[in-house]
Amino acid sequence: MAVRSIVLYGHPALRKKSQAIKPVQPIDRETKKLVADLIATLDNAEGLGLAANQLGVAKRVFIVNLSHIDPAETFRVFINPEIFSRDGECELEEGCLSFPDMYEYITRPERIKLRARDAGGNEFTLEADGMLARVILHENDHLEGKLFIDHLSSITRQLMRGKLKKLRAEGVASAASVASAASALKSSGAPQTPHNARLER
Ligand SMILES: [Zn+2]
């Protein structure tokens, strides 16, 4: 596993719709490596969730780790997720690893039901609410090329125009270096995550 660069707002990968992984069981080696890299990168960034296209890979995979706010939680892997029920509404503050230091209140469904495949390629269904539902909805949006700022009112976006413009310029500038860093894929500095073993159910 390797800690990889997270692409920033302005990078074209964030606006690309991701492709489904061929539903093979057990999961193929390439997907296993992608999941391991997502885990190492999210662990390093100390974030709550990370989607594959934030690493520049247009595949329908994301991971969630709420252990920072709930010790009972660990890494959850979602391959080919499909949210089939959305219920209620709630407003929570959100950030995104592709938008450093930007936090905004976003309204989304309060409860969801979804099906997906886990790290072993086994299909599961899940009912989620609260922060878990929130992070899943945020990450699932990434797979569609949608970003959390798309949920903001036009007035709020207008107010944030200067900040977004600056971020976008940084993201575009980093795109070339991210691409070369991602292809190099050196594992130097990748932390050994103690949660990894628990992925194998
Ligand atoms: Zn995000």
Residues whose N, C-alpha, C, O or C-beta is under 5 A from the ligand:
A	BS01	ZN	G95 C96 L97
